[in-house]
Every structure is written in structure tokens, then in C-alpha cells.
Amino acid sequence: MGQWARMACVGVLAGVAACGSDVASGGIVQPPQSSSQVASVTVTPELAVLYVGDTLRLGVVTREAAGLALTGRVVAWVSAAPAVASVSSSGLVTATGVGSVIVSATSEGATGRVSLTIVR
């Protein structure tokens, strides 16, 4: 290998190291997670009508104060009336009885809600 080729290889390796490549992860550098606090939680759909026995996967978006979406945030799901509709830790609602219920999603102190009506 010529002198210029060796220098080019050293320059490339130094550049990779300076950019923060991680050999253990195959050289893929993951973007850092935003350190912003969750300011709002949006649950979709905002309301729904289900039949007893139906399931519905709820969506959730967490946002910072400036409105930018945040990823990788932990969300806790709660049903105000589990006898009417239960909700899993992943946001899957199961309609268990007739009535109305609010399902909430909370992340870092911010909460979003969906109103569900369960019919026969």
C-alpha cells in the first residue's frame, strides 16, 4: 500500500472515531433521545363506539412544549371502568360490558384521554 493510501485509511479511521462510531453496534450511531419533557399526550381516536367483545388498538403521540413529537417515551394506560372496557399496557382496549368509559394514557405527568361507548 502506498504512502497516500495509508494516510487516507488513517484519515478515514480517525474521522469514524471522531464521529462517535460504536464498533459494538456495527458502526451504527443512534441519534440521542430528546431530553425534552413530555408536555402533551394525544390519544387516537378521540372517541369510539364499540360492541361488547370488540377490541380497539389506541394510538398515542407524546409531544414537547414546542409541539414536536417525542419518541421512545413510556406510556401508562388506565381504564376508569374496567368492567366496561379494559386496556392493556400497549393500548389495546377490550370492550367487556355496556356503558361509557374514559381510557387515559399518561407519560411523564402529561395525560391524554379517549371516550368510549360500549353497546350490545
A tleap script that builds the chain and sets N, CA, C and O, in Angstrom:
source leaprc.protein.ff14SB
mol = sequence {
  NMET GLY GLN TRP ALA ARG MET ALA CYS VAL
  GLY VAL LEU ALA GLY VAL ALA ALA CYS GLY
  SER ASP VAL ALA SER GLY GLY ILE VAL GLN
  PRO PRO GLN SER SER SER GLN VAL ALA SER
  VAL THR VAL THR PRO GLU LEU ALA VAL LEU
  TYR VAL GLY ASP THR LEU ARG LEU GLY VAL
  VAL THR ARG GLU ALA ALA GLY LEU ALA LEU
  THR GLY ARG VAL VAL ALA TRP VAL SER ALA
  ALA PRO ALA VAL ALA SER VAL SER SER SER
  GLY LEU VAL THR ALA THR GLY VAL GLY SER
  VAL ILE VAL SER ALA THR SER GLU GLY ALA
  THR GLY ARG VAL SER LEU THR ILE VAL CARG
}
set mol.1.N position { 0.864 -1.170 0.000 }
set mol.1.CA position { 0.000 0.000 0.000 }
set mol.1.C position { 0.901 1.219 0.000 }
set mol.1.O position { 1.858 1.290 0.771 }
set mol.2.N position { 0.602 2.169 -0.853 }
set mol.2.CA position { 1.399 3.373 -0.959 }
set mol.2.C position { 1.178 4.308 0.217 }
set mol.2.O position { 0.229 4.156 0.986 }
set mol.3.N position { 2.101 5.304 0.343 }
set mol.3.CA position { 2.039 6.250 1.449 }
set mol.3.C position { 0.718 7.011 1.473 }
set mol.3.O position { 0.147 7.212 2.545 }
set mol.4.N position { 0.215 7.442 0.302 }
set mol.4.CA position { -1.032 8.209 0.256 }
set mol.4.C position { -2.228 7.336 0.625 }
set mol.4.O position { -3.160 7.813 1.273 }
set mol.5.N position { -2.218 6.083 0.228 }
set mol.5.CA position { -3.308 5.169 0.553 }
set mol.5.C position { -3.350 4.926 2.062 }
set mol.5.O position { -4.426 4.909 2.660 }
set mol.6.N position { -2.138 4.730 2.698 }
set mol.6.CA position { -2.086 4.539 4.152 }
set mol.6.C position { -2.603 5.774 4.872 }
set mol.6.O position { -3.319 5.643 5.864 }
set mol.7.N position { -2.263 6.965 4.405 }
set mol.7.CA position { -2.705 8.204 5.039 }
set mol.7.C position { -4.220 8.363 4.893 }
set mol.7.O position { -4.888 8.840 5.811 }
set mol.8.N position { -4.761 7.961 3.737 }
set mol.8.CA position { -6.200 8.064 3.523 }
set mol.8.C position { -6.935 7.132 4.480 }
set mol.8.O position { -7.958 7.507 5.053 }
set mol.9.N position { -6.409 5.904 4.655 }
set mol.9.CA position { -7.036 4.952 5.578 }
set mol.9.C position { -7.002 5.483 7.002 }
set mol.9.O position { -8.004 5.400 7.712 }
set mol.10.N position { -5.882 6.021 7.427 }
set mol.10.CA position { -5.763 6.578 8.773 }
set mol.10.C position { -6.738 7.743 8.938 }
set mol.10.O position { -7.378 7.870 9.981 }
set mol.11.N position { -6.856 8.593 7.918 }
set mol.11.CA position { -7.779 9.728 7.977 }
set mol.11.C position { -9.225 9.278 8.087 }
set mol.11.O position { -10.000 9.857 8.848 }
set mol.12.N position { -9.595 8.245 7.330 }
set mol.12.CA position { -10.966 7.720 7.395 }
set mol.12.C position { -11.225 7.133 8.770 }
set mol.12.O position { -12.269 7.407 9.361 }
set mol.13.N position { -10.307 6.334 9.295 }
set mol.13.CA position { -10.483 5.729 10.619 }
set mol.13.C position { -10.566 6.791 11.705 }
set mol.13.O position { -11.368 6.663 12.630 }
set mol.14.N position { -9.766 7.818 11.610 }
set mol.14.CA position { -9.816 8.901 12.600 }
set mol.14.C position { -11.147 9.631 12.512 }
set mol.14.O position { -11.718 10.006 13.536 }
set mol.15.N position { -11.646 9.836 11.298 }
set mol.15.CA position { -12.934 10.508 11.120 }
set mol.15.C position { -14.078 9.692 11.685 }
set mol.15.O position { -14.991 10.248 12.295 }
set mol.16.N position { -14.043 8.370 11.492 }
set mol.16.CA position { -15.082 7.498 12.033 }
set mol.16.C position { -15.051 7.553 13.549 }
set mol.16.O position { -16.102 7.646 14.184 }
set mol.17.N position { -13.860 7.495 14.142 }
set mol.17.CA position { -13.749 7.548 15.599 }
set mol.17.C position { -14.235 8.890 16.124 }
set mol.17.O position { -14.909 8.944 17.153 }
set mol.18.N position { -13.907 9.959 15.440 }
set mol.18.CA position { -14.311 11.289 15.899 }
set mol.18.C position { -15.819 11.493 15.794 }
set mol.18.O position { -16.392 12.278 16.549 }
set mol.19.N position { -16.462 10.793 14.865 }
set mol.19.CA position { -17.904 10.934 14.696 }
set mol.19.C position { -18.683 10.083 15.688 }
set mol.19.O position { -19.911 10.155 15.723 }
set mol.20.N position { -18.002 9.288 16.486 }
set mol.20.CA position { -18.672 8.538 17.529 }
set mol.20.C position { -19.169 7.173 17.097 }
set mol.20.O position { -20.140 6.670 17.662 }
set mol.21.N position { -18.534 6.562 16.115 }
set mol.21.CA position { -18.952 5.229 15.707 }
set mol.21.C position { -18.744 4.246 16.847 }
set mol.21.O position { -17.772 4.349 17.596 }
set mol.22.N position { -19.641 3.312 16.974 }
set mol.22.CA position { -19.583 2.318 18.026 }
set mol.22.C position { -19.390 0.959 17.374 }
set mol.22.O position { -20.303 0.444 16.728 }
set mol.23.N position { -18.213 0.377 17.540 }
set mol.23.CA position { -17.901 -0.889 16.913 }
set mol.23.C position { -18.855 -1.971 17.400 }
set mol.23.O position { -19.249 -2.837 16.618 }
set mol.24.N position { -19.235 -1.940 18.674 }
set mol.24.CA position { -20.111 -2.962 19.238 }
set mol.24.C position { -21.486 -2.958 18.574 }
set mol.24.O position { -22.144 -3.997 18.523 }
set mol.25.N position { -21.926 -1.819 18.068 }
set mol.25.CA position { -23.236 -1.762 17.423 }
set mol.25.C position { -23.113 -1.835 15.905 }
set mol.25.O position { -24.036 -1.464 15.180 }
set mol.26.N position { -21.966 -2.317 15.433 }
set mol.26.CA position { -21.794 -2.457 13.994 }
set mol.26.C position { -21.490 -1.147 13.302 }
set mol.26.O position { -21.649 -1.044 12.086 }
set mol.27.N position { -21.058 -0.142 14.047 }
set mol.27.CA position { -20.716 1.137 13.453 }
set mol.27.C position { -21.904 2.047 13.235 }
set mol.27.O position { -21.752 3.123 12.655 }
set mol.28.N position { -23.088 1.648 13.683 }
set mol.28.CA position { -24.289 2.464 13.514 }
set mol.28.C position { -24.438 3.374 14.721 }
set mol.28.O position { -24.492 2.907 15.859 }
set mol.29.N position { -24.502 4.648 14.473 }
set mol.29.CA position { -24.651 5.618 15.553 }
set mol.29.C position { -26.122 5.987 15.669 }
set mol.29.O position { -26.713 6.491 14.714 }
set mol.30.N position { -26.713 5.742 16.826 }
set mol.30.CA position { -28.117 6.061 17.052 }
set mol.30.C position { -28.248 7.520 17.466 }
set mol.30.O position { -27.426 8.010 18.240 }
set mol.31.N position { -29.264 8.228 16.970 }
set mol.31.CA position { -29.467 9.612 17.400 }
set mol.31.C position { -29.864 9.618 18.868 }
set mol.31.O position { -30.579 8.723 19.318 }
set mol.32.N position { -29.412 10.613 19.618 }
set mol.32.CA position { -29.771 10.661 21.029 }
set mol.32.C position { -31.259 10.944 21.200 }
set mol.32.O position { -31.866 11.650 20.394 }
set mol.33.N position { -31.845 10.378 22.273 }
set mol.33.CA position { -33.245 10.655 22.577 }
set mol.33.C position { -33.328 12.079 23.110 }
set mol.33.O position { -32.458 12.521 23.860 }
set mol.34.N position { -34.372 12.787 22.720 }
set mol.34.CA position { -34.561 14.159 23.169 }
set mol.34.C position { -34.672 14.192 24.681 }
set mol.34.O position { -35.299 13.319 25.281 }
set mol.35.N position { -34.073 15.185 25.290 }
set mol.35.CA position { -34.154 15.319 26.744 }
set mol.35.C position { -35.348 16.179 27.160 }
set mol.35.O position { -35.529 16.458 28.346 }
set mol.36.N position { -36.154 16.594 26.196 }
set mol.36.CA position { -37.326 17.412 26.493 }
set mol.36.C position { -38.360 16.626 27.272 }
set mol.36.O position { -38.521 15.422 27.074 }
set mol.37.N position { -39.056 17.310 28.155 }
set mol.37.CA position { -40.144 16.734 28.942 }
set mol.37.C position { -41.398 16.616 28.079 }
set mol.37.O position { -41.649 17.471 27.230 }
set mol.38.N position { -42.182 15.564 28.292 }
set mol.38.CA position { -43.458 15.423 27.606 }
set mol.38.C position { -44.400 16.501 28.122 }
set mol.38.O position { -44.627 16.608 29.328 }
set mol.39.N position { -44.945 17.296 27.216 }
set mol.39.CA position { -45.880 18.364 27.592 }
set mol.39.C position { -47.319 17.993 27.280 }
set mol.39.O position { -48.241 18.476 27.936 }
set mol.40.N position { -47.522 17.126 26.268 }
set mol.40.CA position { -48.885 16.720 25.923 }
set mol.40.C position { -48.892 15.295 25.399 }
set mol.40.O position { -47.911 14.804 24.841 }
set mol.41.N position { -50.033 14.651 25.598 }
set mol.41.CA position { -50.255 13.295 25.108 }
set mol.41.C position { -51.557 13.315 24.305 }
set mol.41.O position { -52.591 13.753 24.809 }
set mol.42.N position { -51.508 12.847 23.077 }
set mol.42.CA position { -52.694 12.772 22.229 }
set mol.42.C position { -53.020 11.309 21.981 }
set mol.42.O position { -52.170 10.539 21.533 }
set mol.43.N position { -54.265 10.931 22.277 }
set mol.43.CA position { -54.729 9.566 22.063 }
set mol.43.C position { -55.691 9.571 20.881 }
set mol.43.O position { -56.551 10.445 20.773 }
set mol.44.N position { -55.540 8.586 19.994 }
set mol.44.CA position { -56.446 8.468 18.856 }
set mol.44.C position { -57.053 7.073 18.831 }
set mol.44.O position { -56.386 6.101 19.186 }
set mol.45.N position { -58.316 6.965 18.415 }
set mol.45.CA position { -59.230 8.058 18.094 }
set mol.45.C position { -59.657 8.784 19.363 }
set mol.45.O position { -59.474 8.261 20.462 }
set mol.46.N position { -60.227 9.985 19.227 }
set mol.46.CA position { -60.664 10.754 20.396 }
set mol.46.C position { -61.892 10.149 21.051 }
set mol.46.O position { -62.075 10.262 22.263 }
set mol.47.N position { -62.736 9.506 20.252 }
set mol.47.CA position { -63.903 8.806 20.788 }
set mol.47.C position { -64.242 7.666 19.857 }
set mol.47.O position { -63.898 7.681 18.675 }
set mol.48.N position { -64.932 6.660 20.418 }
set mol.48.CA position { -65.289 5.497 19.606 }
set mol.48.C position { -66.474 4.786 20.229 }
set mol.48.O position { -66.713 4.878 21.433 }
set mol.49.N position { -67.212 4.077 19.389 }
set mol.49.CA position { -68.304 3.218 19.828 }
set mol.49.C position { -67.907 1.787 19.485 }
set mol.49.O position { -67.553 1.489 18.344 }
set mol.50.N position { -67.970 0.908 20.476 }
set mol.50.CA position { -67.601 -0.494 20.292 }
set mol.50.C position { -68.746 -1.390 20.739 }
set mol.50.O position { -69.596 -0.983 21.530 }
set mol.51.N position { -68.757 -2.602 20.229 }
set mol.51.CA position { -69.680 -3.626 20.704 }
set mol.51.C position { -68.974 -4.463 21.764 }
set mol.51.O position { -67.755 -4.629 21.715 }
set mol.52.N position { -69.730 -4.990 22.718 }
set mol.52.CA position { -69.155 -5.864 23.732 }
set mol.52.C position { -68.384 -6.980 23.024 }
set mol.52.O position { -68.903 -7.621 22.110 }
set mol.53.N position { -67.162 -7.199 23.450 }
set mol.53.CA position { -66.294 -8.207 22.847 }
set mol.53.C position { -65.325 -7.657 21.820 }
set mol.53.O position { -64.345 -8.323 21.485 }
set mol.54.N position { -65.574 -6.449 21.308 }
set mol.54.CA position { -64.666 -5.833 20.337 }
set mol.54.C position { -63.348 -5.440 20.991 }
set mol.54.O position { -63.268 -5.252 22.205 }
set mol.55.N position { -62.314 -5.319 20.157 }
set mol.55.CA position { -61.043 -4.752 20.605 }
set mol.55.C position { -60.702 -3.571 19.714 }
set mol.55.O position { -61.138 -3.490 18.565 }
set mol.56.N position { -59.922 -2.667 20.259 }
set mol.56.CA position { -59.501 -1.470 19.534 }
set mol.56.C position { -58.101 -1.096 19.987 }
set mol.56.O position { -57.856 -0.936 21.183 }
set mol.57.N position { -57.187 -0.957 19.044 }
set mol.57.CA position { -55.817 -0.532 19.361 }
set mol.57.C position { -55.786 0.997 19.344 }
set mol.57.O position { -56.029 1.620 18.310 }
set mol.58.N position { -55.488 1.587 20.488 }
set mol.58.CA position { -55.402 3.044 20.576 }
set mol.58.C position { -54.016 3.504 20.154 }
set mol.58.O position { -53.023 2.817 20.394 }
set mol.59.N position { -53.957 4.668 19.524 }
set mol.59.CA position { -52.687 5.267 19.160 }
set mol.59.C position { -52.342 6.362 20.158 }
set mol.59.O position { -53.229 6.920 20.804 }
set mol.60.N position { -51.072 6.664 20.284 }
set mol.60.CA position { -50.640 7.717 21.199 }
set mol.60.C position { -49.441 8.448 20.610 }
set mol.60.O position { -48.548 7.839 20.022 }
set mol.61.N position { -49.443 9.779 20.783 }
set mol.61.CA position { -48.309 10.607 20.384 }
set mol.61.C position { -47.962 11.493 21.571 }
set mol.61.O position { -48.827 12.175 22.121 }
set mol.62.N position { -46.698 11.479 21.962 }
set mol.62.CA position { -46.226 12.386 23.013 }
set mol.62.C position { -45.515 13.554 22.337 }
set mol.62.O position { -44.800 13.373 21.352 }
set mol.63.N position { -45.723 14.757 22.880 }
set mol.63.CA position { -45.122 15.965 22.293 }
set mol.63.C position { -44.482 16.825 23.375 }
set mol.63.O position { -44.920 16.846 24.525 }
set mol.64.N position { -43.428 17.533 22.970 }
set mol.64.CA position { -42.804 18.509 23.865 }
set mol.64.C position { -43.588 19.813 23.782 }
set mol.64.O position { -44.520 19.928 22.985 }
set mol.65.N position { -43.219 20.790 24.595 }
set mol.65.CA position { -43.943 22.060 24.664 }
set mol.65.C position { -44.008 22.778 23.318 }
set mol.65.O position { -44.999 23.449 23.027 }
set mol.66.N position { -42.973 22.647 22.495 }
set mol.66.CA position { -42.955 23.302 21.182 }
set mol.66.C position { -43.791 22.549 20.152 }
set mol.66.O position { -43.926 23.008 19.018 }
set mol.67.N position { -44.358 21.397 20.529 }
set mol.67.CA position { -45.215 20.643 19.629 }
set mol.67.C position { -44.531 19.548 18.842 }
set mol.67.O position { -45.181 18.848 18.066 }
set mol.68.N position { -43.228 19.385 19.027 }
set mol.68.CA position { -42.506 18.341 18.308 }
set mol.68.C position { -42.781 16.984 18.950 }
set mol.68.O position { -42.786 16.855 20.174 }
set mol.69.N position { -43.008 15.980 18.114 }
set mol.69.CA position { -43.269 14.628 18.612 }
set mol.69.C position { -42.022 14.061 19.276 }
set mol.69.O position { -40.902 14.253 18.803 }
set mol.70.N position { -42.239 13.363 20.373 }
set mol.70.CA position { -41.163 12.694 21.097 }
set mol.70.C position { -41.347 11.192 20.948 }
set mol.70.O position { -42.472 10.696 21.008 }
set mol.71.N position { -40.260 10.468 20.756 }
set mol.71.CA position { -40.347 9.020 20.607 }
set mol.71.C position { -39.701 8.318 21.794 }
set mol.71.O position { -38.905 8.905 22.527 }
set mol.72.N position { -40.058 7.062 21.967 }
set mol.72.CA position { -39.429 6.239 22.990 }
set mol.72.C position { -39.851 6.547 24.412 }
set mol.72.O position { -39.147 6.170 25.350 }
set mol.73.N position { -40.968 7.215 24.604 }
set mol.73.CA position { -41.428 7.564 25.946 }
set mol.73.C position { -42.336 6.469 26.496 }
set mol.73.O position { -43.110 5.861 25.757 }
set mol.74.N position { -42.234 6.227 27.790 }
set mol.74.CA position { -43.078 5.239 28.452 }
set mol.74.C position { -44.472 5.833 28.631 }
set mol.74.O position { -44.626 6.970 29.076 }
set mol.75.N position { -45.484 5.041 28.277 }
set mol.75.CA position { -46.882 5.470 28.400 }
set mol.75.C position { -47.606 4.448 29.268 }
set mol.75.O position { -47.521 3.245 29.023 }
set mol.76.N position { -48.317 4.931 30.282 }
set mol.76.CA position { -49.131 4.076 31.146 }
set mol.76.C position { -50.592 4.245 30.758 }
set mol.76.O position { -51.083 5.370 30.661 }
set mol.77.N position { -51.288 3.139 30.537 }
set mol.77.CA position { -52.693 3.145 30.138 }
set mol.77.C position { -53.568 2.756 31.319 }
set mol.77.O position { -53.223 1.850 32.078 }
set mol.78.N position { -54.711 3.443 31.480 }
set mol.78.CA position { -55.643 3.148 32.574 }
set mol.78.C position { -57.072 3.309 32.070 }
set mol.78.O position { -57.395 4.270 31.372 }
set mol.79.N position { -57.929 2.340 32.440 }
set mol.79.CA position { -59.359 2.436 32.171 }
set mol.79.C position { -60.045 2.890 33.451 }
set mol.79.O position { -59.782 2.348 34.525 }
set mol.80.N position { -60.931 3.893 33.340 }
set mol.80.CA position { -61.665 4.375 34.514 }
set mol.80.C position { -62.748 3.387 34.939 }
set mol.80.O position { -63.247 3.470 36.062 }
set mol.81.N position { -63.120 2.456 34.063 }
set mol.81.CA position { -64.154 1.461 34.379 }
set mol.81.C position { -63.801 0.136 33.704 }
set mol.81.O position { -64.336 -0.169 32.638 }
set mol.82.N position { -62.913 -0.655 34.305 }
set mol.82.CA position { -62.500 -1.920 33.691 }
set mol.82.C position { -63.652 -2.897 33.429 }
set mol.82.O position { -63.522 -3.779 32.581 }
set mol.83.N position { -64.777 -2.754 34.142 }
set mol.83.CA position { -65.929 -3.623 33.884 }
set mol.83.C position { -66.598 -3.283 32.553 }
set mol.83.O position { -67.338 -4.096 31.999 }
set mol.84.N position { -66.336 -2.084 32.047 }
set mol.84.CA position { -66.884 -1.652 30.755 }
set mol.84.C position { -65.858 -1.871 29.643 }
set mol.84.O position { -66.201 -2.365 28.569 }
set mol.85.N position { -64.602 -1.506 29.900 }
set mol.85.CA position { -63.527 -1.710 28.921 }
set mol.85.C position { -62.199 -1.789 29.657 }
set mol.85.O position { -61.881 -0.934 30.482 }
set mol.86.N position { -61.435 -2.818 29.351 }
set mol.86.CA position { -60.094 -2.932 29.918 }
set mol.86.C position { -59.097 -2.451 28.871 }
set mol.86.O position { -59.409 -2.401 27.682 }
set mol.87.N position { -57.895 -2.097 29.322 }
set mol.87.CA position { -56.850 -1.644 28.400 }
set mol.87.C position { -55.529 -2.286 28.815 }
set mol.87.O position { -55.189 -2.326 29.998 }
set mol.88.N position { -54.794 -2.783 27.829 }
set mol.88.CA position { -53.506 -3.426 28.085 }
set mol.88.C position { -52.406 -2.375 28.187 }
set mol.88.O position { -52.635 -1.193 27.929 }
set mol.89.N position { -51.231 -2.810 28.561 }
set mol.89.CA position { -50.082 -1.899 28.671 }
set mol.89.C position { -49.643 -1.364 27.312 }
set mol.89.O position { -48.858 -0.418 27.245 }
set mol.90.N position { -50.146 -1.965 26.219 }
set mol.90.CA position { -49.797 -1.482 24.876 }
set mol.90.C position { -50.919 -0.675 24.232 }
set mol.90.O position { -50.811 -0.287 23.069 }
set mol.91.N position { -52.012 -0.414 24.985 }
set mol.91.CA position { -53.097 0.397 24.453 }
set mol.91.C position { -54.170 -0.375 23.720 }
set mol.91.O position { -54.944 0.214 22.965 }
set mol.92.N position { -54.236 -1.687 23.925 }
set mol.92.CA position { -55.280 -2.487 23.302 }
set mol.92.C position { -56.486 -2.525 24.241 }
set mol.92.O position { -56.405 -3.037 25.358 }
set mol.93.N position { -57.602 -1.976 23.770 }
set mol.93.CA position { -58.837 -1.917 24.547 }
set mol.93.C position { -59.689 -3.132 24.216 }
set mol.93.O position { -59.823 -3.515 23.054 }
set mol.94.N position { -60.269 -3.741 25.265 }
set mol.94.CA position { -61.233 -4.816 25.079 }
set mol.94.C position { -62.538 -4.380 25.720 }
set mol.94.O position { -62.584 -4.092 26.916 }
set mol.95.N position { -63.602 -4.333 24.922 }
set mol.95.CA position { -64.925 -3.943 25.417 }
set mol.95.C position { -65.502 -5.115 26.203 }
set mol.95.O position { -65.733 -6.185 25.639 }
set mol.96.N position { -65.737 -4.923 27.509 }
set mol.96.CA position { -66.159 -6.027 28.376 }
set mol.96.C position { -67.591 -5.906 28.880 }
set mol.96.O position { -68.157 -6.892 29.351 }
set mol.97.N position { -68.190 -4.722 28.793 }
set mol.97.CA position { -69.558 -4.531 29.267 }
set mol.97.C position { -70.163 -3.276 28.676 }
set mol.97.O position { -69.452 -2.441 28.117 }
set mol.98.N position { -71.475 -3.141 28.798 }
set mol.98.CA position { -72.192 -1.991 28.242 }
set mol.98.C position { -71.974 -0.760 29.128 }
set mol.98.O position { -72.009 -0.851 30.355 }
set mol.99.N position { -71.748 0.392 28.485 }
set mol.99.CA position { -71.591 1.638 29.229 }
set mol.99.C position { -70.608 2.569 28.554 }
set mol.99.O position { -70.191 2.346 27.417 }
set mol.100.N position { -70.244 3.624 29.279 }
set mol.100.CA position { -69.262 4.603 28.795 }
set mol.100.C position { -68.044 4.574 29.708 }
set mol.100.O position { -68.155 4.310 30.906 }
set mol.101.N position { -66.888 4.846 29.129 }
set mol.101.CA position { -65.646 4.795 29.890 }
set mol.101.C position { -64.633 5.766 29.289 }
set mol.101.O position { -64.627 6.020 28.084 }
set mol.102.N position { -63.791 6.293 30.145 }
set mol.102.CA position { -62.649 7.108 29.717 }
set mol.102.C position { -61.394 6.254 29.886 }
set mol.102.O position { -61.162 5.691 30.955 }
set mol.103.N position { -60.590 6.161 28.832 }
set mol.103.CA position { -59.294 5.493 28.900 }
set mol.103.C position { -58.235 6.583 28.813 }
set mol.103.O position { -58.284 7.437 27.929 }
set mol.104.N position { -57.280 6.548 29.735 }
set mol.104.CA position { -56.235 7.576 29.805 }
set mol.104.C position { -54.867 6.989 29.493 }
set mol.104.O position { -54.573 5.837 29.812 }
set mol.105.N position { -54.038 7.817 28.856 }
set mol.105.CA position { -52.642 7.487 28.598 }
set mol.105.C position { -51.803 8.589 29.237 }
set mol.105.O position { -51.988 9.769 28.939 }
set mol.106.N position { -50.879 8.199 30.119 }
set mol.106.CA position { -50.063 9.181 30.835 }
set mol.106.C position { -48.584 8.920 30.578 }
set mol.106.O position { -48.126 7.778 30.616 }
set mol.107.N position { -47.843 9.992 30.315 }
set mol.107.CA position { -46.402 9.915 30.119 }
set mol.107.C position { -45.752 11.145 30.747 }
set mol.107.O position { -46.057 12.277 30.371 }
set mol.108.N position { -44.865 10.919 31.692 }
set mol.108.CA position { -44.111 11.997 32.347 }
set mol.108.C position { -45.023 13.091 32.898 }
set mol.108.O position { -44.685 14.273 32.842 }
set mol.109.N position { -46.168 12.698 33.424 }
set mol.109.CA position { -47.083 13.649 34.049 }
set mol.109.C position { -48.127 14.254 33.127 }
set mol.109.O position { -49.069 14.886 33.604 }
set mol.110.N position { -47.987 14.080 31.833 }
set mol.110.CA position { -48.980 14.592 30.875 }
set mol.110.C position { -49.955 13.462 30.544 }
set mol.110.O position { -49.559 12.300 30.446 }
set mol.111.N position { -51.244 13.814 30.371 }
set mol.111.CA position { -52.270 12.796 30.142 }
set mol.111.C position { -53.163 13.158 28.954 }
set mol.111.O position { -53.555 14.309 28.765 }
set mol.112.N position { -53.465 12.130 28.166 }
set mol.112.CA position { -54.427 12.246 27.078 }
set mol.112.C position { -55.540 11.244 27.341 }
set mol.112.O position { -55.329 10.239 28.020 }
set mol.113.N position { -56.720 11.516 26.805 }
set mol.113.CA position { -57.887 10.668 27.093 }
set mol.113.C position { -58.673 10.356 25.834 }
set mol.113.O position { -58.643 11.096 24.851 }
set mol.114.N position { -59.384 9.225 25.897 }
set mol.114.CA position { -60.321 8.849 24.845 }
set mol.114.C position { -61.611 8.438 25.531 }
set mol.114.O position { -61.597 7.791 26.578 }
set mol.115.N position { -62.727 8.825 24.926 }
set mol.115.CA position { -64.047 8.470 25.446 }
set mol.115.C position { -64.605 7.331 24.609 }
set mol.115.O position { -64.696 7.432 23.385 }
set mol.116.N position { -64.982 6.237 25.283 }
set mol.116.CA position { -65.507 5.070 24.598 }
set mol.116.C position { -66.938 4.791 25.062 }
set mol.116.O position { -67.262 4.949 26.238 }
set mol.117.N position { -67.766 4.383 24.142 }
set mol.117.CA position { -69.126 3.928 24.460 }
set mol.117.C position { -69.207 2.479 24.000 }
set mol.117.O position { -68.897 2.155 22.854 }
set mol.118.N position { -69.627 1.623 24.910 }
set mol.118.CA position { -69.750 0.198 24.607 }
set mol.118.C position { -71.230 -0.168 24.563 }
set mol.118.O position { -71.977 0.116 25.499 }
set mol.119.N position { -71.647 -0.804 23.461 }
set mol.119.CA position { -73.059 -1.197 23.279 }
set mol.119.C position { -73.121 -2.697 22.981 }
set mol.119.O position { -72.109 -3.341 22.703 }
set mol.120.N position { -74.352 -3.231 23.049 }
set mol.120.CA position { -74.565 -4.659 22.696 }
set mol.120.C position { -74.797 -4.810 21.227 }
set mol.120.O position { -74.994 -5.925 20.744 }
savepdb mol mol.pdb
quit
